[in-house]
């Protein structure tokens, strides 16, 4: 499959410099390779204009349509070029309007997380990074052509597919499995790198800084390794589909040189949390780590999945990302949070029985949950589990309940997997640290560690807990600590920041104290889960402050109904801001506020949710200044206190107190403010007000210097913003300071 591109590389780059005989031979080889690959790689669903040539439909069909395009461009055959581009445009059109579960137009337009292998709708079954690399290559080849270029719809899809989906799912040049359709293992993101290079060689590329980050990440991790032949089956190579077009080619080097001109400035990685409903994938990013939870339910039928879609979590950090380079068999066994039978292979199974999966995000915080049901043997034995994941400020909490099976094998929940090389393991009662990140196990349990030796990948350690054979209603709870050292992990295990408030077959409720965040997964209708109630499966996450719900997100994973009516009860009263958001939402039918909580009535389409995120106030940019830094005795100085809120609206009353120090005398009635109430008493300036409708308040007052000696005088204003914190801002003068003029000496004069 690489050979056609090698031929193209030579013919496009130096074909006009070859003599007739070798050029004719290479051209003949290209034609015959097209014919051979088309016949061997695909079935007989759709034919190209040349009938027997390019008789393609499966995934390889899309890749070889690109060979058709290249061949048409080289031989200047417009029908081939037009046919190929039409096929790609049709693919993007189908992906734009067709959802997994209906052929009706999707209300949300392009779906950036549409990553199936062979969904049976588009003429080119592309997925994940293949789609990006392939379309990026086509965009580069046809850039500027009004007749043969990608349609505006396809171009927009390509841009947003990267910006909304792929750019989130790469970390230190590694790519999450969920971006690759059904493939089970982490790979180096060679295809994203290759697609980014192609896109940066088009005119005025969108999201150029984000594309540049993918290129920069790859080059930082692979200096001098432009052939990039690494990984299981060569998957780490920046292959173009199966073409393997490395950047040591004659075509590739100038493209890479152009892309490198965009590297300054490259965008910073995105941070926060995102849930992708059409792929049932939850991404969680912080500046130093990345985690992804892959799920798959029968609501999004897919068939032939690997095990990581059973609620598996991968956590990559700045310290462990090199563990995942160039993996072979170990790449299929990396996932935390997997509940499975001992001895069950990480291979294809019919895994579509799981009735529910979904997630909700709220800024940096997230919740995901899956009602797992798996066929685990040819004898039709099954495994069931209710599984959830909660991303808080410093930890990822994993909870399981109702784990049972009719299979005679032992059931395990895997907590963590890591290589022996480069890791120094410490452990104790209920905790383990692998030298990079920690695992704190709840329920008073201690994990088991087993060694696994791989031919290529060496010695690895699997950390798990056993639920025994044919368990009934087994449970687990543990926290992954991506940034904790060993001492912090041990301390966390002894005094965890999270609390499991409720855990049974109907719901999981987890509270994180430091972030004041509560996450809930409703697996079924429940009347009371630690005070929470919902009439059907759903995911909920909310933050509290001052005894009120400040922000909230809620997601509908229900199927097959087009719209689901929910009644949700939360045992904490809402803030006035949240009530206003709910009342103005088109999805909310009503809100009933009580002294001890509130009830929401919602009508949500499937794969939809509501998110009301209130950014907390941030008064850290506030300042205090003085107009004259060195006043004399008897002179008047003016102080200015600027209260500046760079965050969300502040509904709390903010107060300022500023004591007049010795050496200064307040000028009566001089204090003023652009908002709020001012006063002076007992030698203290006072101000109070609410910043709900403004981001800045300026307070000024005057004072007379009463100090006769030379002295530094500092006075400090305390800004008390309630739940947003207390800030201290000071200004200093030099009373009666002496000004000295130094002589100016110019060298050489």
C-alpha positions as CSV (number, residue, x, y, z in Angstrom):
1,X,0.0,0.0,0.0
2,X,3.0,2.3,0.4
3,X,4.3,1.6,-3.1
4,X,1.8,3.9,-5.0
5,X,2.9,6.8,-2.9
6,X,6.6,6.1,-3.4
7,X,5.9,6.1,-7.1
8,X,3.9,9.3,-6.8
9,X,6.7,10.9,-4.8
10,X,9.2,10.2,-7.5
11,X,7.0,11.1,-10.4
12,X,5.7,14.4,-9.0
13,X,9.0,15.5,-7.6
14,X,11.5,14.6,-10.4
15,X,9.4,12.8,-13.1
16,X,10.2,15.5,-15.7
17,X,13.9,15.0,-15.1
18,X,13.8,11.3,-15.9
19,X,14.5,9.8,-19.3
20,X,11.6,8.3,-21.2
21,X,12.2,4.6,-20.4
22,X,12.3,4.8,-16.5
23,X,9.4,7.4,-16.5
24,X,7.2,5.1,-18.6
25,X,8.1,2.1,-16.4
26,X,7.1,4.0,-13.2
27,X,3.9,5.2,-14.8
28,X,2.9,1.7,-15.9
29,X,3.6,0.5,-12.3
30,X,1.4,3.2,-10.9
31,X,-1.5,2.2,-13.2
32,X,-1.2,-1.5,-12.4
33,X,-0.8,-0.9,-8.7
34,X,-4.0,1.1,-8.8
35,X,-5.8,-1.8,-10.5
36,X,-4.3,-4.4,-8.1
37,X,-5.0,-2.5,-4.9
38,X,-8.5,-1.7,-5.9
39,X,-9.4,-5.3,-6.5
40,X,-7.6,-6.7,-3.5
41,X,-8.5,-4.2,-0.8
42,X,-12.2,-3.8,-1.2
43,X,-15.6,-5.4,-2.0
44,X,-17.8,-4.8,-5.1
45,X,-20.1,-2.2,-3.8
46,X,-19.1,0.8,-5.9
47,X,-17.1,1.3,-9.1
48,X,-15.0,4.2,-10.3
49,X,-15.4,5.7,-13.8
50,X,-12.9,3.1,-15.0
51,X,-15.1,0.2,-13.8
52,X,-12.6,-2.5,-12.9
53,X,-10.2,0.2,-11.7
54,X,-10.9,1.2,-8.1
55,X,-13.6,-1.3,-7.3
56,X,-13.8,0.0,-3.7
57,X,-16.1,0.4,-0.8
58,X,-14.6,-0.6,2.6
59,X,-12.3,1.6,4.7
60,X,-9.5,1.1,2.2
61,X,-11.8,2.4,-0.5
62,X,-11.4,5.9,0.8
63,X,-7.6,5.6,0.9
64,X,-7.4,4.4,-2.6
65,X,-9.8,7.1,-3.8
66,X,-7.0,9.4,-2.9
67,X,-4.7,7.3,-5.2
68,X,-7.3,7.8,-7.9
69,X,-7.0,11.6,-7.3
70,X,-3.3,11.5,-7.4
71,X,-3.2,9.4,-10.5
72,X,-5.8,11.7,-12.2
73,X,-3.7,14.8,-11.3
74,X,-0.5,13.3,-12.5
75,X,-1.9,12.1,-15.8
76,X,-4.1,15.1,-16.2
77,X,-7.3,13.1,-16.3
78,X,-10.2,15.4,-15.2
79,X,-12.8,12.6,-14.9
80,X,-10.7,10.8,-12.4
81,X,-10.0,13.9,-10.4
82,X,-13.7,15.0,-10.4
83,X,-14.9,11.5,-9.4
84,X,-12.5,11.3,-6.5
85,X,-13.3,14.8,-5.1
86,X,-17.1,14.1,-5.6
87,X,-16.7,11.0,-3.5
88,X,-15.0,12.9,-0.7
89,X,-17.5,15.7,-0.8
90,X,-20.3,13.1,-0.6
91,X,-18.7,11.5,2.4
92,X,-18.6,14.8,4.3
93,X,-22.2,15.5,3.3
94,X,-23.4,12.2,4.7
95,X,-21.4,12.7,7.9
96,X,-22.9,16.1,8.3
97,X,-26.5,15.2,8.0
98,X,-26.8,11.6,9.2
99,X,-26.7,10.6,12.8
100,X,-26.0,7.1,14.1
101,X,-29.5,6.4,14.9
102,X,-31.5,8.2,12.2
103,X,-31.2,9.3,8.7
104,X,-32.9,12.5,9.4
105,X,-30.8,15.7,9.3
106,X,-28.9,16.3,12.5
107,X,-30.1,19.5,14.2
108,X,-26.6,20.3,15.5
109,X,-25.0,20.2,12.0
110,X,-21.6,18.7,11.6
111,X,-20.7,16.2,14.3
112,X,-17.1,16.6,15.1
113,X,-16.9,13.3,17.0
114,X,-18.4,11.1,14.3
115,X,-15.7,8.4,14.2
116,X,-17.1,5.0,13.1
117,X,-15.2,2.5,11.1
118,X,-17.9,1.3,8.7
119,X,-21.2,3.0,9.4
120,X,-22.6,2.0,6.1
121,X,-23.8,5.5,5.1
122,X,-21.0,7.3,3.3
123,X,-19.2,6.0,0.2
124,X,-15.9,6.2,2.0
125,X,-15.9,4.6,5.4
126,X,-13.4,6.8,7.2
127,X,-12.9,7.2,10.9
128,X,-11.0,9.4,13.3
129,X,-7.5,10.4,12.3
130,X,-7.9,8.7,8.9
131,X,-10.6,11.1,8.1
132,X,-8.5,14.1,9.1
133,X,-5.3,13.0,7.3
134,X,-7.1,11.9,4.1
135,X,-9.2,15.0,3.8
136,X,-6.3,17.2,4.8
137,X,-4.3,15.7,1.9
138,X,-7.2,16.2,-0.5
139,X,-7.6,19.8,0.6
140,X,-3.8,20.4,0.0
141,X,-3.9,18.7,-3.4
142,X,-6.9,20.7,-4.6
143,X,-6.3,23.9,-2.8
144,X,-7.4,26.9,-4.8
145,X,-9.3,24.9,-7.4
146,X,-12.9,26.2,-7.7
147,X,-13.9,23.2,-9.8
148,X,-12.0,20.3,-8.2
149,X,-11.6,21.5,-4.7
150,X,-13.5,20.3,-1.6
151,X,-17.0,21.8,-1.2
152,X,-17.5,24.5,1.3
153,X,-19.5,22.1,3.4
154,X,-16.6,19.5,3.4
155,X,-14.0,22.2,4.1
156,X,-16.0,23.4,7.1
157,X,-16.5,19.9,8.3
158,X,-12.8,19.2,8.1
159,X,-11.9,22.4,10.0
160,X,-14.4,21.8,12.8
161,X,-13.7,18.1,13.0
162,X,-10.1,18.9,14.0
163,X,-10.9,21.9,16.2
164,X,-13.8,20.4,18.1
165,X,-12.6,16.8,18.3
166,X,-9.1,15.8,17.3
167,X,-7.1,18.7,18.8
168,X,-8.5,17.7,22.2
169,X,-7.5,14.1,22.0
170,X,-3.7,14.3,21.6
171,X,-1.2,14.6,24.4
172,X,2.6,14.8,23.9
173,X,2.1,13.4,20.3
174,X,0.1,10.4,21.7
175,X,-3.4,9.9,20.5
176,X,-6.4,8.5,22.5
177,X,-7.9,5.2,21.2
178,X,-11.4,6.6,20.9
179,X,-10.3,8.9,18.1
180,X,-9.4,5.9,16.1
181,X,-12.7,4.1,15.8
182,X,-12.4,0.5,17.0
183,X,-8.6,0.3,17.4
184,X,-7.9,-0.6,21.0
185,X,-4.6,1.0,21.8
186,X,-2.8,4.3,22.2
187,X,-0.8,5.3,19.3
188,X,1.6,8.1,18.5
189,X,-0.5,10.7,16.6
190,X,1.3,10.4,13.3
191,X,-1.8,10.8,11.2
192,X,-2.9,13.9,13.1
193,X,0.6,15.3,12.5
194,X,0.5,14.5,8.9
195,X,-3.0,16.0,8.4
196,X,-1.9,19.1,10.3
197,X,1.1,19.5,7.9
198,X,-1.2,19.2,4.9
199,X,-3.7,21.7,6.3
200,X,-0.9,24.2,7.1
201,X,0.1,24.1,3.4
202,X,-3.3,25.3,2.3
203,X,-4.1,29.0,1.9
204,X,-5.2,30.8,5.1
205,X,-5.7,27.6,7.2
206,X,-8.2,27.9,10.0
207,X,-7.0,27.2,13.5
208,X,-3.4,27.4,12.4
209,X,-2.1,27.8,15.9
210,X,-3.8,24.6,17.0
211,X,-2.6,22.8,13.9
212,X,0.9,24.1,14.7
213,X,0.7,22.7,18.2
214,X,0.1,19.2,16.9
215,X,3.2,19.6,14.6
216,X,5.3,21.1,17.4
217,X,4.3,18.3,19.8
218,X,5.3,15.6,17.3
219,X,8.6,17.2,16.4
220,X,9.4,17.7,20.1
221,X,8.8,14.0,20.8
222,X,10.4,12.7,17.6
223,X,13.5,14.8,16.8
224,X,15.2,13.6,13.6
225,X,12.7,10.7,13.3
226,X,10.8,11.7,10.2
227,X,10.3,8.2,8.9
228,X,8.5,7.4,12.2
229,X,8.3,3.6,11.8
230,X,7.2,2.8,15.3
231,X,4.4,1.1,17.1
232,X,2.2,-1.9,16.7
233,X,1.9,-2.8,13.0
234,X,3.5,0.5,12.2
235,X,0.5,2.5,13.5
236,X,2.8,5.1,14.9
237,X,3.9,6.0,11.5
238,X,2.3,9.2,10.1
239,X,0.7,7.0,7.5
240,X,-1.8,8.4,5.1
241,X,-4.4,5.8,5.5
242,X,-2.4,2.7,4.7
243,X,-0.1,4.6,2.4
244,X,2.7,5.2,4.8
245,X,3.9,8.6,3.3
246,X,6.8,9.4,5.6
247,X,8.2,12.9,5.7
248,X,11.6,11.8,4.4
249,X,10.0,11.9,0.9
250,X,10.8,14.4,-1.8
251,X,7.2,15.8,-1.5
252,X,7.1,15.7,2.3
253,X,10.2,17.8,3.1
254,X,9.0,21.1,1.6
255,X,5.6,20.6,3.1
256,X,7.1,20.2,6.6
257,X,9.3,23.2,6.1
258,X,6.2,25.4,5.4
259,X,4.4,24.0,8.4
260,X,7.3,24.8,10.6
261,X,6.9,28.5,9.8
262,X,3.7,28.4,11.8
263,X,5.3,27.0,15.0
264,X,5.7,30.4,16.6
265,X,3.3,30.9,18.2
266,X,1.6,27.6,18.6
267,X,-1.5,27.3,20.6
268,X,-1.5,26.1,24.2
269,X,-3.3,22.8,24.7
270,X,-7.0,23.1,25.5
271,X,-7.9,22.5,29.1
272,X,-11.1,21.5,30.8
273,X,-13.5,18.7,30.1
274,X,-15.6,17.7,27.1
275,X,-18.1,15.0,26.4
276,X,-18.6,13.7,22.9
277,X,-22.1,12.2,22.7
278,X,-21.8,10.6,19.2
279,X,-18.7,8.7,20.3
280,X,-19.7,8.4,24.0
281,X,-16.2,9.6,25.0
282,X,-15.3,11.8,27.9
283,X,-12.1,13.9,27.7
284,X,-10.5,15.5,30.7
285,X,-7.5,17.8,30.4
286,X,-5.3,19.8,32.7
287,X,-2.0,21.5,32.0
288,X,0.1,18.5,33.1
289,X,-2.2,15.5,32.4
290,X,-4.9,14.1,30.2
291,X,-7.5,11.5,30.8
292,X,-10.1,9.9,28.6
293,X,-13.0,7.6,29.4
294,X,-14.3,5.5,26.5
295,X,-17.8,4.1,26.5
296,X,-20.1,2.4,24.1
297,X,-23.8,1.5,24.5
298,X,-26.3,-0.1,22.2
299,X,-27.7,3.4,21.6
300,X,-24.8,4.0,19.3
301,X,-24.4,0.5,17.7
302,X,-20.9,-0.2,16.6
303,X,-20.1,-3.9,16.7
304,X,-16.7,-5.6,17.1
305,X,-15.4,-3.3,19.8
306,X,-12.3,-3.7,21.9
307,X,-12.4,-3.6,25.6
308,X,-11.4,0.0,26.3
309,X,-15.0,1.0,25.4
310,X,-16.2,-0.8,28.4
311,X,-15.7,2.3,30.5
312,X,-11.9,2.2,30.3
313,X,-9.8,5.2,31.4
314,X,-6.4,6.2,30.3
315,X,-4.4,8.8,32.2
316,X,-1.4,10.3,30.6
317,X,0.9,12.8,32.4
318,X,4.0,14.7,31.7
319,X,5.9,12.1,33.6
320,X,4.4,8.9,32.1
321,X,3.7,9.7,28.5
322,X,6.9,8.1,27.3
323,X,5.6,4.8,28.7
324,X,3.2,4.6,25.7
325,X,5.7,5.1,22.9
326,X,6.2,2.2,20.5
327,X,3.9,-0.3,22.2
328,X,3.0,-3.6,20.9
329,X,0.7,-6.0,22.9
330,X,0.8,-4.0,26.1
331,X,-1.0,-1.2,24.3
332,X,-4.3,-3.2,24.6
333,X,-4.1,-3.5,28.4
334,X,-3.6,0.0,29.6
335,X,-7.1,0.9,30.8
336,X,-8.1,1.8,34.4
337,X,-11.6,1.2,35.6
338,X,-12.2,-1.9,33.4
339,X,-14.3,-4.6,34.9
340,X,-13.8,-7.9,33.2
341,X,-13.5,-11.7,33.4
342,X,-10.0,-13.0,34.2
343,X,-8.7,-14.5,31.1
344,X,-11.1,-12.7,28.7
345,X,-9.0,-11.5,25.7
346,X,-8.9,-7.9,24.8
347,X,-10.1,-8.7,21.3
348,X,-13.3,-8.3,19.3
349,X,-16.5,-9.3,21.0
350,X,-20.1,-8.3,20.4
351,X,-20.1,-5.6,23.1
352,X,-23.2,-3.6,22.1
353,X,-25.5,-4.9,24.8
354,X,-24.8,-2.1,27.3
355,X,-28.0,-0.1,27.6
356,X,-26.7,3.3,28.7
357,X,-23.7,5.5,28.5
358,X,-23.3,9.3,28.9
359,X,-21.5,12.2,30.4
360,X,-21.8,15.8,31.5
361,X,-19.1,18.5,31.9
362,X,-18.9,21.7,33.9
363,X,-15.7,23.6,33.2
364,X,-12.8,21.5,34.5
365,X,-15.2,19.0,36.2
366,X,-16.9,16.0,34.6
367,X,-19.0,13.0,35.2
368,X,-19.4,9.9,33.1
369,X,-21.4,6.7,33.6
370,X,-22.2,3.5,31.9
371,X,-24.6,0.6,32.5
372,X,-22.4,-2.2,31.4
373,X,-23.8,-5.5,30.0
374,X,-21.3,-7.7,28.2
375,X,-21.5,-11.0,26.4
376,X,-18.3,-12.6,27.7
377,X,-18.2,-16.1,26.2
378,X,-19.5,-18.2,23.3
379,X,-21.6,-20.0,25.9
380,X,-23.7,-16.8,26.3
381,X,-22.5,-15.9,29.8
382,X,-22.7,-12.3,30.8
383,X,-21.2,-9.7,33.0
384,X,-23.1,-6.7,34.4
385,X,-21.8,-3.6,36.2
386,X,-22.9,0.0,36.9
387,X,-19.8,2.2,36.4
388,X,-19.1,5.9,36.9
389,X,-16.2,8.3,36.7
390,X,-15.9,11.8,38.3
391,X,-13.2,14.3,37.4
392,X,-12.8,16.8,40.2
393,X,-9.9,19.2,40.9
394,X,-7.1,16.9,41.8
395,X,-8.5,13.4,41.4
396,X,-10.5,11.1,39.1
397,X,-12.8,9.0,41.2
398,X,-14.1,5.7,39.8
399,X,-17.1,4.0,41.3
400,X,-18.7,0.6,40.6
401,X,-21.8,-1.2,41.9
402,X,-24.1,-4.1,41.1
403,X,-21.3,-6.1,39.6
404,X,-22.5,-9.7,38.9
405,X,-22.0,-12.4,36.4
406,X,-23.2,-15.9,35.5
407,X,-19.8,-16.8,34.1
408,X,-17.6,-19.2,36.3
409,X,-14.5,-17.2,35.9
410,X,-13.1,-14.6,38.4
411,X,-14.2,-11.0,37.9
412,X,-11.6,-8.3,38.2
413,X,-11.7,-4.5,38.2
414,X,-8.4,-3.1,36.9
415,X,-7.1,0.1,38.6
416,X,-3.9,0.8,36.8
417,X,-1.3,-0.7,34.5
418,X,2.3,0.6,34.1
419,X,5.7,-0.7,32.9
420,X,8.4,-1.8,35.2
421,X,11.0,0.3,33.5
422,X,11.3,3.9,34.7
423,X,8.9,3.3,37.7
424,X,9.7,3.1,41.4
425,X,6.7,1.5,43.2
426,X,5.7,2.4,46.7
427,X,2.5,1.1,48.3
428,X,0.7,0.7,51.6
429,X,-2.7,0.0,53.0
430,X,-5.2,1.1,50.4
431,X,-2.7,3.0,48.1
432,X,-0.1,2.6,45.5
433,X,2.3,5.0,43.7
434,X,4.1,4.0,40.6
435,X,6.7,6.8,40.8
436,X,4.6,9.1,38.6
437,X,1.0,9.0,39.7
438,X,-1.0,7.6,42.6
439,X,-4.0,5.2,43.2
440,X,-6.0,5.5,46.4
441,X,-8.4,2.6,47.0
442,X,-11.6,3.1,49.0
443,X,-13.7,0.6,50.9
444,X,-10.7,-0.3,53.1
445,X,-9.3,-2.6,50.4
446,X,-5.7,-3.1,49.3
447,X,-5.1,-3.7,45.5
448,X,-3.4,-6.7,44.1
449,X,-0.4,-6.3,41.7
450,X,0.5,-8.9,39.1
451,X,3.4,-9.0,36.7
452,X,2.8,-9.5,33.0
453,X,5.7,-10.1,30.6
454,X,5.4,-9.1,26.9
455,X,7.8,-10.3,24.2
456,X,8.4,-6.8,22.8
457,X,7.2,-4.5,25.6
458,X,8.9,-6.1,28.5
459,X,7.7,-6.4,32.1
460,X,4.5,-4.5,33.1
461,X,2.5,-4.4,36.3
462,X,-1.3,-4.8,36.5
463,X,-3.1,-3.4,39.6
464,X,-6.5,-4.8,40.3
465,X,-9.1,-5.9,42.8
466,X,-10.9,-9.2,42.6
467,X,-14.6,-9.6,43.0
468,X,-14.4,-13.4,43.0
469,X,-16.2,-15.9,40.7
470,X,-19.9,-15.2,40.0
471,X,-20.0,-12.1,42.2
472,X,-23.4,-10.7,43.4
473,X,-23.7,-6.9,43.9
474,X,-20.0,-6.3,44.2
475,X,-18.7,-2.7,44.5
476,X,-15.6,-0.7,44.2
477,X,-14.3,2.9,44.6
478,X,-10.9,4.3,44.0
479,X,-9.2,7.6,43.0
480,X,-6.5,8.2,40.4
481,X,-4.2,11.0,41.4
482,X,-2.3,12.2,38.3
483,X,-0.2,14.8,40.0
484,X,0.4,13.4,43.5
485,X,3.7,12.1,44.8
486,X,3.9,9.0,47.1
487,X,3.5,10.9,50.4
488,X,0.5,12.8,49.0
489,X,-1.0,9.6,47.8
490,X,-0.6,7.9,51.2
491,X,-2.1,11.0,52.9
492,X,-5.0,11.1,50.4
493,X,-5.8,7.4,51.0
494,X,-6.0,8.0,54.7
495,X,-8.1,11.2,54.3
496,X,-9.8,11.2,50.9
497,X,-11.2,14.5,49.6
498,X,-14.2,12.7,48.1
499,X,-17.1,11.0,49.7
500,X,-19.4,8.3,48.1
501,X,-22.7,9.6,49.3
502,X,-24.8,6.9,47.5
503,X,-24.0,3.7,45.6
504,X,-26.4,1.1,44.5
505,X,-27.9,-0.3,41.3
506,X,-29.9,2.9,40.7
507,X,-27.4,5.7,41.2
508,X,-24.0,6.8,42.2
509,X,-23.5,10.1,44.1
510,X,-20.0,11.4,44.9
511,X,-19.1,14.7,46.6
512,X,-15.7,16.4,46.4
513,X,-15.0,18.7,49.4
514,X,-12.3,20.9,48.1
515,X,-14.1,21.9,44.9
516,X,-17.6,21.7,46.5
517,X,-18.7,19.6,43.5
518,X,-21.2,16.8,43.4
519,X,-21.5,14.3,40.6
520,X,-24.5,12.0,40.1
521,X,-25.1,9.1,37.6
522,X,-28.7,7.9,37.5
523,X,-28.8,4.4,36.0
524,X,-32.5,4.2,36.3
525,X,-35.4,6.1,37.9
526,X,-34.8,6.7,41.6
527,X,-36.7,8.6,44.3
528,X,-33.9,9.2,46.8
529,X,-30.2,9.0,46.1
530,X,-28.7,11.1,48.9
531,X,-31.5,13.5,48.4
532,X,-31.3,13.4,44.6
533,X,-34.1,12.1,42.5
534,X,-34.7,11.6,38.7
535,X,-37.3,9.7,36.7
536,X,-34.8,8.1,34.3
537,X,-31.1,7.5,33.3
538,X,-29.1,10.7,33.3
539,X,-25.8,12.3,34.3
540,X,-25.7,15.4,36.6
541,X,-22.9,17.5,38.0
542,X,-23.1,20.7,40.0
543,X,-21.0,23.0,42.2
544,X,-22.0,24.8,45.3
545,X,-21.0,28.0,47.2
546,X,-22.6,29.8,50.1
547,X,-25.0,27.0,50.5
548,X,-26.4,27.3,47.0
549,X,-26.0,25.5,43.6
550,X,-23.9,27.9,41.6
551,X,-23.4,25.9,38.4
552,X,-25.0,22.8,36.9
553,X,-24.9,20.4,34.0
554,X,-27.3,17.7,33.1
555,X,-27.3,15.2,30.2
556,X,-29.8,12.9,28.6
557,X,-28.5,9.6,27.4
558,X,-31.9,8.1,26.8
559,X,-32.8,6.2,23.7
560,X,-34.8,5.7,21.4
561,X,-37.1,8.5,22.2
562,X,-36.4,11.7,20.3
563,X,-37.1,13.8,23.4
564,X,-37.2,12.7,27.1
565,X,-39.1,14.6,29.8
566,X,-37.2,14.7,33.1
567,X,-38.1,15.6,36.6
568,X,-34.9,16.3,38.6
569,X,-34.6,17.0,42.3
570,X,-31.5,18.5,43.8
571,X,-31.2,18.7,47.7
572,X,-29.5,22.1,47.6
573,X,-31.3,25.4,46.8
574,X,-30.2,27.2,43.6
575,X,-28.6,30.6,43.4
576,X,-30.6,33.5,41.8
577,X,-28.3,33.3,38.8
578,X,-29.0,29.6,38.3
579,X,-32.8,30.2,38.6
580,X,-32.5,32.9,35.9
581,X,-30.6,30.6,33.6
582,X,-33.1,27.8,34.0
583,X,-36.1,30.1,33.4
584,X,-34.6,31.4,30.2
585,X,-33.6,27.9,28.8
586,X,-35.8,26.5,26.0
587,X,-35.3,23.0,27.5
588,X,-36.7,23.9,30.9
589,X,-40.5,23.5,31.4
590,X,-40.4,24.8,35.0
591,X,-38.4,25.2,38.2
592,X,-39.7,24.9,41.7
593,X,-37.5,26.4,44.4
594,X,-37.7,25.1,48.0
595,X,-35.8,26.0,51.1
596,X,-34.0,22.7,51.0
597,X,-33.5,22.4,47.2
598,X,-35.3,22.6,43.9
599,X,-37.0,20.6,41.2
600,X,-36.4,21.0,37.5
601,X,-38.7,19.9,34.8
602,X,-36.9,19.5,31.5
603,X,-37.6,18.2,28.0
604,X,-34.3,17.2,26.4
605,X,-33.6,15.7,22.9
606,X,-31.4,12.6,23.0
607,X,-27.7,13.2,23.1
608,X,-28.4,16.7,24.5
609,X,-28.0,18.4,27.8
610,X,-28.0,21.7,29.6
611,X,-24.9,23.4,31.0
612,X,-25.1,26.5,33.2
613,X,-21.6,27.4,34.2
614,X,-21.0,30.5,36.3
615,X,-17.4,31.5,36.2
616,X,-16.4,32.4,39.8
617,X,-15.5,36.0,40.5
618,X,-11.8,36.8,40.4
619,X,-10.7,40.1,42.1
620,X,-7.0,39.4,42.0
621,X,-6.4,42.2,39.4
622,X,-7.5,44.7,42.0
623,X,-4.9,47.4,42.9
624,X,-4.1,50.4,45.0
625,X,-2.0,53.4,43.9
626,X,-1.0,56.9,45.1
627,X,-0.6,59.9,42.9
628,X,2.6,61.3,44.6
629,X,5.2,58.9,45.8
630,X,7.4,61.4,47.7
631,X,5.2,64.2,49.2
632,X,6.4,66.8,51.7
633,X,5.0,67.7,55.1
634,X,1.6,69.4,54.6
635,X,1.0,68.2,51.1
636,X,-2.1,66.3,50.0
637,X,-1.9,62.9,48.3
638,X,-4.7,61.0,46.6
639,X,-5.1,57.2,46.9
640,X,-7.0,55.2,44.3
641,X,-8.3,51.7,45.1
642,X,-9.5,49.9,41.9
643,X,-11.6,46.8,42.5
644,X,-11.5,44.8,39.3
645,X,-13.3,41.5,38.7
646,X,-11.9,39.5,35.8
647,X,-14.1,36.5,36.5
648,X,-17.9,35.9,36.6
649,X,-20.4,38.2,38.2
650,X,-20.2,38.6,41.9
651,X,-23.4,38.3,43.8
652,X,-21.8,38.7,47.2
653,X,-21.4,42.0,48.9
654,X,-17.8,43.1,48.6
655,X,-16.3,45.3,51.4
656,X,-13.2,47.4,51.6
657,X,-11.5,48.7,54.8
658,X,-8.5,51.0,54.6
659,X,-6.9,52.2,57.8
660,X,-5.2,55.6,57.7
661,X,-1.7,55.1,59.2
662,X,0.2,57.4,61.4
663,X,1.8,60.2,59.5
664,X,-1.3,60.9,57.4
665,X,-4.6,62.6,58.1
666,X,-7.8,61.9,56.2
667,X,-9.2,64.9,54.3
668,X,-12.9,65.0,55.4
669,X,-15.5,64.1,52.9
670,X,-12.9,63.2,50.2
671,X,-13.8,59.5,49.8
672,X,-15.8,58.8,46.6
673,X,-16.7,55.7,44.7
674,X,-18.1,55.0,41.3
675,X,-20.5,52.4,42.9
676,X,-21.6,51.4,46.3
677,X,-21.5,53.1,49.7
678,X,-18.5,54.9,51.3
679,X,-17.9,56.1,54.8
680,X,-15.1,57.1,57.2
681,X,-15.0,56.4,60.9
682,X,-12.4,55.7,63.6
683,X,-9.5,56.3,61.2
684,X,-10.8,53.7,58.7
685,X,-12.1,54.2,55.1
686,X,-15.1,51.9,54.5
687,X,-16.7,50.9,51.2
688,X,-19.3,48.2,50.4
689,X,-21.2,47.2,47.2
690,X,-22.1,44.4,44.8
691,X,-20.3,44.0,41.5
692,X,-23.1,42.0,39.8
693,X,-23.6,44.6,37.0
694,X,-20.0,45.9,36.6
695,X,-16.5,44.6,36.5
696,X,-14.8,47.5,38.1
697,X,-15.3,50.0,40.9
698,X,-12.9,52.9,41.6
699,X,-12.6,54.4,45.1
700,X,-10.6,57.5,45.8
701,X,-9.8,59.5,48.9
702,X,-7.3,62.2,50.0
703,X,-4.9,62.5,52.9
704,X,-2.6,65.1,54.2
705,X,1.0,64.3,55.2
706,X,1.5,65.1,58.9
707,X,4.9,63.4,59.2
708,X,7.8,65.9,59.5
709,X,10.6,63.4,59.3
710,X,11.8,61.3,56.4
711,X,9.8,58.0,56.7
712,X,8.2,55.3,54.6
713,X,4.5,55.2,55.1
714,X,2.5,52.2,53.9
715,X,-1.2,51.9,54.1
716,X,-3.1,48.7,53.1
717,X,-6.6,48.1,51.9
718,X,-8.3,44.8,52.6
719,X,-10.8,43.7,50.0
720,X,-13.2,41.1,51.3
721,X,-15.1,39.4,48.4
722,X,-16.8,36.7,50.5
723,X,-16.6,33.3,48.7
724,X,-14.3,34.9,46.1
725,X,-11.6,35.5,48.7
726,X,-9.9,38.3,50.7
727,X,-7.3,40.4,48.9
728,X,-4.7,42.8,50.4
729,X,-3.5,45.8,48.3
730,X,-1.0,48.4,49.5
731,X,0.6,51.7,48.4
732,X,3.7,53.3,49.9
733,X,5.0,56.9,50.0
734,X,8.3,58.4,51.2
735,X,7.3,61.3,53.3
736,X,9.8,64.2,53.1
737,X,12.1,62.3,50.8
738,X,15.2,64.1,49.5
739,X,15.6,64.3,45.8
740,X,19.2,63.8,44.6
741,X,20.2,64.7,41.1
742,X,23.2,62.6,39.9
743,X,25.6,64.0,37.3
744,X,25.3,62.6,33.8
745,X,28.5,61.2,32.5
746,X,28.6,60.3,28.8
747,X,31.3,57.8,27.8
748,X,33.7,59.1,25.2
749,X,32.9,62.8,25.7
